Amino acid sequence: RELSGGPISGCAQVSFSPAGDLLLVSQITANTITAFPVTDDGTLGDPIENAPAGNGPFGYTFDGEDRLLLTQNSQAATGLGTVASYTIEEDGQLSVIGDSVSTGETDPCWVVVTPDGAYAFVTNFGPSGLLGGVSDAARRGTVSSFRIGDDGALELLAAEAAQLGVGAADMAIAGDGSYLYALNTVEGSITGFAIGEDGSLTLITAVGGLPANAIGPLPLNMGLAARDAG
């Protein structure tokens, strides 16, 4: 199916809803979240276009109550990243819960939720890797942390809960919810943190030597996933 934004849609993520009855597509440049109903034979129905609460819908995930948590990167404008949570209706309509919450950071990309649904963490890519004359120190990414309310509303805990490397992108949480790992694509490294009971992050490891992606904000050639041992 053709996306509403066409070849310049800025498609960032394509994933099924928890029930598997909707296929959601975030389009950064087109500034829409498209929901395709999945029919019984696996084909896609007519798309439902949803305007996000913020600008530039990017990465998303779901909490334990099937609510959508979405990063909104404001087209990578400096310091204007936001995150919002939404309920999803059966027909694919999204309704924002509360207001978009500012991270105060630049270019939020991916979001993960702890297994107990209490906290969410967002990677902020930071200033573009293509900017000339910008030092690696200035380009370092960050993690923002949020508390998730019983109603799904988000509360910012820390705009900069932790510093990451250059090219902060994907994240994964260990199965028991104790550890968070972040992928730094431009410098080719992984940074690991222990997650405190209060949602705080404590650095525990940093591993380098991975393939690097020097082009920065363009499509990444690596992802990160965690699974239980065995």
C-alpha positions, 0 to 999 in steps of 0.5 A, a space after each residue: 500500500 502506498 503511504 499518504 506521504 509518498 516517497 518523502 513520507 519519512 517513514 520511521 517505524 512499522 509495527 502491529 498493534 498488540 492485538 495484531 489487528 492494526 498495522 501502524 506506520 509513523 511518518 515523520 515528514 508527512 506528520 501523521 500516524 497511519 493505521 491500516 486495519 488487518 483483514 482476515 486474509 492478511 490484506 490491509 484495509 483503508 488507512 486511517 490517518 491520525 495527526 499526532 499531538 506533536 510534530 514529527 512522529 518517530 518511534 513508538 511502543 506499547 505499554 501493558 495496557 495496549 496504549 501507544 507511546 510515541 516520540 515526536 522529534 519536531 523535525 530534529 529541531 534543537 531542544 524541541 523533542 516531545 513524547 505523548 501517549 495515546 489510546 487506540 480504538 478498534 477502528 485505528 483512531 488515536 486519542 492523546 492522553 493528556 498533553 505531549 511532554 517535552 524532553 527538552 532534548 533534540 531528536 527523540 527516536 526510540 522509546 521503551 517501557 519497563 515490563 511493569 509499565 511504570 517507566 518509559 525511556 527515550 533515546 535522544 539522538 542529539 544534533 545531526 551527525 552530518 553537521 560540520 564543525 560540531 564536536 563529538 562531545 556536543 553531539 552525544 545523545 541522551 536518555 530521557 526518563 518518564 513515569 507512566 500514570 495509571 491513566 497512561 499520562 506521562 510525567 517527565 522524571 529527567 530530561 537527561 537521565 543519562 548520557 549516551 554516545 554519539 548516534 544514540 538510537 535503539 534501546 532494549 530492556 532486559 526481560 526482568 526490567 533490571 537493565 537498559 541497553 542503548 545502541 550508539 550507531 555513529 560511534 559503534 558502541 552499546 551503553 548499559 545501565 541498571 534501572 533503579 526502583 525509582 526509574 533512575 539509571 546507573 551506568 554499568 557498562 560500555 562496549 565499543 568496536 561495533 560497526 559504525 554508521 557515520 551518516 547519523 540521522 539517515 536509516 540505521 543499519 543496526 538494531 538492538 533487542 534483549 531476551 531472557 537467557 535460555 
